Protein backbone atom coordinates (compact mmCIF):
# COMPACT_ATOMS: atom_id res chain seq x y z
CA UNK A 1 0.00 0.00 0.00
CA UNK A 2 2.76 2.49 0.91
CA UNK A 3 4.56 1.82 -2.36
CA UNK A 4 1.39 2.47 -4.35
CA UNK A 5 0.82 5.81 -2.61
CA UNK A 6 4.50 6.72 -2.95
CA UNK A 7 4.35 6.06 -6.70
CA UNK A 8 1.12 8.05 -7.01
CA UNK A 9 2.60 11.02 -5.16
CA UNK A 10 5.79 10.95 -7.21
CA UNK A 11 3.82 10.66 -10.45
CA UNK A 12 1.51 13.54 -9.48
CA UNK A 13 4.50 15.66 -8.48
CA UNK A 14 6.30 15.01 -11.76
CA UNK A 15 3.06 15.71 -13.65
CA UNK A 16 2.44 18.88 -11.66
CA UNK A 17 -0.97 17.44 -10.80
CA UNK A 18 -2.03 19.61 -7.87
CA UNK A 19 -5.48 18.00 -7.54
CA UNK A 20 -4.04 14.52 -7.06
CA UNK A 21 -1.38 15.79 -4.68
CA UNK A 22 -4.13 17.43 -2.57
CA UNK A 23 -5.96 14.08 -2.38
CA UNK A 24 -2.84 12.14 -1.36
CA UNK A 25 -1.11 14.49 1.08
CA UNK A 26 -1.82 16.49 4.18
CA UNK A 27 -2.37 20.24 3.78
CA UNK A 28 1.10 20.85 5.23
CA UNK A 29 2.81 18.50 2.77
CA UNK A 30 0.77 19.95 -0.10
CA UNK A 31 1.90 23.44 0.82
CA UNK A 32 5.55 22.37 0.68
CA UNK A 33 5.12 20.51 -2.63
CA UNK A 34 3.18 23.38 -4.24
CA UNK A 35 5.88 25.85 -3.22
CA UNK A 36 8.60 23.62 -4.67
CA UNK A 37 6.70 23.14 -7.94
CA UNK A 38 6.07 26.87 -8.19
CA UNK A 39 9.75 27.64 -7.59
CA UNK A 40 10.74 25.19 -10.33
CA UNK A 41 8.25 26.69 -12.78
CA UNK A 42 9.44 30.21 -12.02
CA UNK A 43 13.01 29.08 -12.78
CA UNK A 44 11.88 27.41 -16.02
CA UNK A 45 12.49 23.92 -14.64
CA UNK A 46 10.46 20.71 -14.55
CA UNK A 47 11.06 17.72 -12.28
CA UNK A 48 10.76 14.15 -13.59
CA UNK A 49 10.72 11.14 -11.28
CA UNK A 50 10.89 7.56 -12.52
CA UNK A 51 11.68 4.00 -11.42
CA UNK A 52 10.18 4.54 -7.96
CA UNK A 53 10.49 1.54 -5.67
CA UNK A 54 9.83 1.33 -1.92
CA UNK A 55 12.68 -0.35 -0.04
CA UNK A 56 11.30 0.04 3.49
CA UNK A 57 8.37 1.80 5.13
CA UNK A 58 7.73 2.10 8.86
CA UNK A 59 4.66 3.79 10.35
CA UNK A 60 5.75 6.43 12.85
CA UNK A 61 2.23 7.57 13.75
CA UNK A 62 -1.33 7.39 12.47
CA UNK A 63 -4.49 9.36 13.17
CA UNK A 64 -7.98 10.15 11.96
CA UNK A 65 -9.48 13.56 11.21
CA UNK A 66 -13.18 13.54 10.45
CA UNK A 67 -13.53 10.72 7.89
CA UNK A 68 -9.91 10.82 6.72
CA UNK A 69 -7.11 8.52 7.90
CA UNK A 70 -3.51 9.78 7.98
CA UNK A 71 -0.16 8.20 8.69
CA UNK A 72 3.39 9.44 8.99
CA UNK A 73 5.68 6.89 7.40
CA UNK A 74 9.46 6.81 7.45
CA UNK A 75 10.31 5.59 3.95
CA UNK A 76 13.45 4.51 2.24
CA UNK A 77 12.96 4.28 -1.49
CA UNK A 78 14.82 4.24 -4.77
CA UNK A 79 14.13 6.51 -7.71
CA UNK A 80 15.62 8.49 -10.55
CA UNK A 81 14.99 12.21 -10.13
CA UNK A 82 15.79 14.50 -13.06
CA UNK A 83 15.47 18.28 -13.16
CA UNK A 84 15.19 19.65 -16.71
CA UNK A 85 14.94 23.02 -18.37
CA UNK A 86 11.39 23.34 -19.69
CA UNK A 87 12.42 25.15 -22.87
CA UNK A 88 15.25 22.88 -23.99
CA UNK A 89 14.83 19.62 -22.07
CA UNK A 90 18.47 19.91 -20.97
CA UNK A 91 19.23 18.00 -17.77
CA UNK A 92 20.20 20.42 -15.01
CA UNK A 93 20.47 17.85 -12.22
CA UNK A 94 20.02 14.09 -11.89
CA UNK A 95 19.80 12.14 -8.66
CA UNK A 96 19.63 8.38 -8.34
CA UNK A 97 18.71 7.06 -4.92
CA UNK A 98 19.07 3.54 -3.68
HELIX and SHEET records of a PDB file:
HELIX    1   1 UNK A    2  UNK A   14  1                                  13    
HELIX    2   2 UNK A   18  UNK A   24  1                                   7    
HELIX    3   3 UNK A   27  UNK A   42  1                                  16    
SHEET    1   A 3 UNK A  45  UNK A  65  0                                        
SHEET    2   A 3 UNK A  68  UNK A  85 -1                                        
SHEET    3   A 3 UNK A  91  UNK A  97 -1                                        
END                                                                             
